[in-house]
Amino acid sequence: MSSTTTELADLQRALGQLRTSVGALRSRYGDVNAVRRISNDVERLGIDIAELTSLPVPRGGAGPGAAETVIVPDTPYDSSLWRDADDEGVGGQRGY
């Protein structure tokens, strides 16, 4: 079973638990707006999970169009980069 398949199975299991909990809430509180909204959200999650299950399993990587990770070093920047820059919102540092 691939990682994606396992994740989808976990989602479906969690969705089943949510449906059970919403049923318990409906029994306790009745058909109030809050319970209806939660129920609607759970149904929309079910639709989205079903859509994901119908898609082909992606092969490695983060999928099509995934952005490349850019690593930004922790070292200080060269102060000459900021020589002619003004602080945004503070105004210029030159005495105009």
N, C-alpha and C positions, 0 to 999 in steps of 0.2 A: 504494500500500500504506500503510495507516494505521500510526501509531506502535505501537498495540497489536498489530496483525498482525505487525509487524516484531519486536516484543519476543517474541511467542509463537514466531515462526520461530527466533529466536535461542535461546530456551529448548529447543525441540525439537532444534536442532542440538547444543547442549551436552549434552542428554540422550543423544543418539546417541553422542557422544564418551565420556560416562560409561559407557554400556553396553559400549563397546569396551574401555575401561580395566578394567572389572570382569571382562570375559572374560579379559583378559590376566592379571589377578590370580588368577583361578580356575585358569588354566593353570599359573601359577607356584607357588601355595600349596595348590592343591587345594580341596576343599569344606570349609574350616575355618569355624568360627563367625563370625569377623570378615568373611570374604568373603560369607558368607550374609547377614549383617546389612546390609552395604553394598549387596548385590544387592537385598535387600528395600526398602531406602531408595530406590534408583534406580527400582524398579517403582512405589513409591508416588508418587514425583515424576511418573512417566509418567501415572498415573491423575489426579493433580491438574492436570497440563498439559492432558490430554484434556478434563477438566471445564471448564477455562477456555476452551478452544477452542470448546466447544459453547455458551457463553454469548453473548448479543448484545454487540456492541462498545459500550462506554460512550461517550456523547456528551460530550466535553469535561469539564472539572472532574475532581475526584478520585473521582467516583462517588457513589452514594446513601449518605446518612448520613455523609458526610465532615465532619469537624469544621472549623470556621472557624479560620483561623490568627489567633492573638492576638499582637500585637507588644508586647513588654514593653520600655519604654525603659531605656536605660543610665544615665539620670540618677538621682541619689540620691533615695530616698523622703523625704517630709516627716517629720522626726523626731517630730512631734507625733502621728503615727499610732501610735507605739509607747509613748507616755507611760505608760499603765497596764498594759502587757503585762509578763509574766514570761518569763524565758528558760526554754524547755522543758528539763526535766531538770536544771536548775541550781538551781531554787528561786526563790522570790520575791526581789525586790530591796528590798522594804520590810522594815523590822526588826520582824517580828511577835513 
